[in-house]
Amino acid sequence: MTKTIIAVYEGGLFKPLQKIYLPEHKHVHLVVIPEEDAKLLESQKKELASIIGIGESGIGDGSRRHDQYIYER
């Protein structure tokens, strides 16, 4: 189970801002992203999602016949 949560760092501890359901002493991996970087990351994800599939032309051999498709039309 992978979950993204928001936490505050206080007194050397990360304190989640919502209830987390984990067994006591469960080891987890943390990726720390400052809030301002997280906002930038979200906006980048939205922009990238908008171009997904932009290269879908239906041509299956585009790299093999690249020059032919570009110059012989």
Legacy VTK file of the C-alpha trace (Angstrom):
# vtk DataFile Version 3.0
C-alpha trace
ASCII
DATASET POLYDATA
POINTS 73 float
0.000 0.000 0.000
1.493 3.326 -1.074
-0.057 6.458 0.373
0.864 10.126 0.235
0.217 12.035 3.439
0.911 15.529 4.716
2.955 15.826 7.903
4.621 18.489 10.028
8.185 18.127 11.256
8.398 19.070 14.947
10.966 18.205 17.582
12.765 15.718 15.347
9.557 13.800 14.496
7.227 13.739 11.518
3.659 14.225 12.753
0.951 13.212 10.254
-1.965 15.626 9.890
-4.391 12.731 9.401
-4.901 9.311 10.982
-2.563 6.640 9.630
-3.488 2.981 10.009
-0.241 1.047 10.476
0.855 -1.534 13.024
3.116 -0.261 15.809
6.836 -0.289 14.960
6.113 -0.755 11.245
9.065 0.416 9.149
8.200 2.725 6.242
10.128 4.721 3.631
9.668 8.477 3.643
10.196 10.829 0.719
10.312 14.374 2.059
9.019 17.035 -0.339
8.671 20.584 1.009
5.170 21.978 0.442
6.263 24.578 -2.118
7.987 21.848 -4.171
4.910 19.622 -3.911
2.766 22.354 -5.501
5.238 22.658 -8.384
5.284 18.876 -8.778
1.473 18.747 -8.995
1.370 21.458 -11.663
4.045 19.618 -13.664
2.031 16.381 -13.438
-1.047 18.164 -14.812
0.894 19.634 -17.732
2.502 16.297 -18.587
-0.835 14.492 -18.353
-2.244 16.903 -20.933
0.227 15.685 -23.580
-0.080 11.948 -22.959
-0.819 10.268 -26.251
0.306 13.222 -28.365
2.560 10.873 -30.344
-0.206 8.387 -31.142
-0.307 8.488 -34.935
-1.286 4.909 -35.611
1.958 4.389 -37.536
3.754 1.368 -36.107
7.037 1.660 -38.017
7.672 5.376 -37.541
11.289 5.043 -36.470
12.208 2.591 -39.219
10.705 4.701 -42.007
11.167 8.117 -40.382
12.735 9.893 -43.389
10.195 8.439 -45.805
7.283 9.713 -43.724
8.818 13.183 -43.417
10.254 13.812 -46.881
8.137 11.749 -49.296
4.736 13.237 -48.640
LINES 1 74
73 0 1 2 3 4 5 6 7 8 9 10 11 12 13 14 15 16 17 18 19 20 21 22 23 24 25 26 27 28 29 30 31 32 33 34 35 36 37 38 39 40 41 42 43 44 45 46 47 48 49 50 51 52 53 54 55 56 57 58 59 60 61 62 63 64 65 66 67 68 69 70 71 72
